[in-house]
Amino acid sequence: MLSGFATCPGLFYATPAADGILSRIRIPGGIISSQQCRAIADIAEQHGGNYLDVTNRANLQVREISTGINAEVLKHLQDMGLGSRNSVVDHIRNIMTSPTAGIDPQELIDTRPFVQSWDNYIAAHPALSELSAKFSVCFDGGGIIQVCDRLNDILFAAVLVDGNVYFRLYLSVGAKGQPPSNTGILLTPEQCLPMLTALAEVYLAHTDTTNKRRLRLLELLNTLGCDNYLQKVQQHLPFPLLCSETGKDLTPQPPSLSSRRCVNVGKGEEFSPLLAGEGLGERSDTKYQHIGIHPQRQQGLFYIGVVLPLGRLQSKQMKGLADLAAKYGSGTLRLTPWQNLLITDISQQWVGNVQSEITFLGLDSSATNIKSALVACSGNRGCASSATDTKSHALALAEYLETRVTLDCPVNIHFSGCEKSCAQHSKSDITLLGVSIEDHSETVEGYHVYVGDSTQKFGRQIYQYVTFAELPALIERMLDVYKLQRLNLNETFREFSNRCAIAQLKL
């Protein structure tokens, strides 16, 4: 059953890494049962490094595997619903949706059935094994916790059209690393799966499946042209594609922070309704609003967003959280694309107990914890491409800042050991890009420092070749400048850094 090594790991496609064999387990929609959690934790204890990593696609990774996991164990995991039931398609990227799908008080539609339908379709059609392993699909239900800004080949973003729920289709086109772009096409919920199958069929018909390196969908769309591609897709569909008159935009334009939009197709006008608190001093960045205690749409139930330092859980912590979910919730955990997790369906009377037990496990559920938005790739301990020991450096920075800077909202700090930016593809508030620095005939580890938005991949560069020894104090000064000079308490670090000159940020 184990198919040897592959460049994109799966449960049945192991990949060699600097720290041993890497196995990645697809968790469609990020939802995993307590029983499955315990089984994966056992694998990490028996075969790996005794820890698990949550990835930026809400997968789970087992690292430091010294010998391959045997077929009997893999079959046991497969029988438990882990990985695809069809091993030949298990390498295809995980299907993404909001971690609060079905419980978000403001969502337009529960996207979990769409995730399950597409996952079932992939498993039932082994010909889709010829898709690029990076063929990625995302469903956004238009709630408070959105995933529409994540990098995916195909995005279905829920919108309201004359009081009815549709999905707006976004495709990855243009420059690499840009969010998917609005095609102007509106789909009913029932049309999403046929649209996905047609998009996949056209891809397979126009790519060389004998070539080991499959074209990304973005590359194919750029080659054929998006309009031409969609015309070919139309030939595979039993219904005409509806194009909204609100404007088709095939330049890299992600959905706004509120994909929950009302569209009046007849007048060609679009407007955003006020969301809860919008215009009343709330922050525009919703990325980390899942951390902490939050009411669900189900009366009397709450979920708790748990901070996982750098997305990593010790096996015993995973088992402890699985026990909490079974005892106080619905027996499931939800992994997030921000490398944290949720415990859901907790009755109000038990919220305090769950919080206490999370703390007992050595974890935290505070959004102001510097680690809530701290991201790092595997670093040079786990990847030969990395110039720096990113994970150790990130934890050391967090330890330094925790006693010196008090945050009142998350600041996303991203350590990347090389240009590939594996741990976080979207732009962060502060990006630290690992570099080697020659210092008096000695090579030391250091970073280039970037902030905010710009046309550059990582943002605006404000410092070069900062040694790690210098870095913590420098980041402390940057955060202090932000807290002192922001316009008000609701101005995010991203907003602050975008409006400030580089000289001001360096003060």
Sequence and secondary structure as in RCSB ss.txt:
>XXXX:A:sequence
MLSGFATCPGLFYATPAADGILSRIRIPGGIISSQQCRAIADIAEQHGGNYLDVTNRANLQVREISTGINAEVLK
HLQDMGLGSRNSVVDHIRNIMTSPTAGIDPQELIDTRPFVQSWDNYIAAHPALSELSAKFSVCFDGGGIIQVCDR
LNDILFAAVLVDGNVYFRLYLSVGAKGQPPSNTGILLTPEQCLPMLTALAEVYLAHTDTTNKRRLRLLELLNTLG
CDNYLQKVQQHLPFPLLCSETGKDLTPQPPSLSSRRCVNVGKGEEFSPLLAGEGLGERSDTKYQHIGIHPQRQQG
LFYIGVVLPLGRLQSKQMKGLADLAAKYGSGTLRLTPWQNLLITDISQQWVGNVQSEITFLGLDSSATNIKSALV
ACSGNRGCASSATDTKSHALALAEYLETRVTLDCPVNIHFSGCEKSCAQHSKSDITLLGVSIEDHSETVEGYHVY
VGDSTQKFGRQIYQYVTFAELPALIERMLDVYKLQRLNLNETFREFSNRCAIAQLKL
>XXXX:A:secstr
    B SS  SSSBEEETTEEEEEE  GGGEEEHHHHHHHHHHHHHHSSSEEEE TTS EEEEEESS   HHHHH
HHHHTT S SSGGGTTS   EE TTTTT TT SS  HHHHHHHHHHHHH GGGGGS TT  EEEE SSSS  TTS
  SEEEEEEEETTEEEEEEEE  SSTT   EEEEEEE GGGHHHHHHHHHHHHHHTS TTSSS   HHHHHHHH 
HHHHHHHHHTT SS  EE TT    SS    S    EEETTTTEEE    TTTTTT  S  TTTTSEEEE SSTT
EEEEEEB GGGEEEHHHHHHHHHHHHHHSSSEEEE TTS EEEEEEEGGGHHHHHHHHHHTT B  TTSGGGGEE
E   TTT TT SS HHHHHHHHHHHHHTT   SS   EEEESSTT  S  S  SEEEEEEEEEETTEEEEEEEEE
ES  SSSS EEEEEEEETTTHHHHHHHHHHHHHHHSSSTT  HHHHHHHS HHHHT 
